[in-house]
């Protein structure tokens, strides 16, 4: 299960359930038509080159890439160098 740390508080997690905290989600601004190829690849390739582990989630109209918060600055730098732009931040 993937959920916000604000929602998945310790009291809401089953005993013994594996939990890994410290992730942030980067949203690829969509929607992207199904005929468009390489969108996610163009985003994760610079992260792979920078040795940044990712967890990708795709939906019907956009993609999310989760990275560890400790890698955020390095990821933003690698993505900027590859031509990606930071559009803003969502609250929560």
VENRA-V144395 format. One record per backbone hydrogen bond with DSSP energy under -0.5 kcal/mol. CO is the residue of the C=O (numbers start at 0). NH is the residue of the N-H. If there is no record, write none. Layout:
co=CO nh=NH
co=CO nh=NH
//
This chain:
co=3 nh=6
co=3 nh=7
co=6 nh=8
co=8 nh=11
co=9 nh=12
co=13 nh=16
co=21 nh=68
co=23 nh=66
co=24 nh=26
co=25 nh=27
co=25 nh=64
co=26 nh=28
co=27 nh=29
co=27 nh=62
co=32 nh=35
co=37 nh=41
co=38 nh=42
co=39 nh=42
co=39 nh=43
co=40 nh=44
co=42 nh=46
co=43 nh=47
co=44 nh=48
co=45 nh=49
co=46 nh=51
co=47 nh=50
co=50 nh=52
co=54 nh=65
co=56 nh=63
co=60 nh=30
co=60 nh=31
co=61 nh=58
co=62 nh=27
co=63 nh=56
co=64 nh=25
co=65 nh=54
co=66 nh=23
co=67 nh=70
co=68 nh=71
co=70 nh=74
co=71 nh=75
co=72 nh=76
co=73 nh=77
co=74 nh=78
co=75 nh=79
co=76 nh=80
co=77 nh=81
co=78 nh=83
co=79 nh=82
co=84 nh=86
//
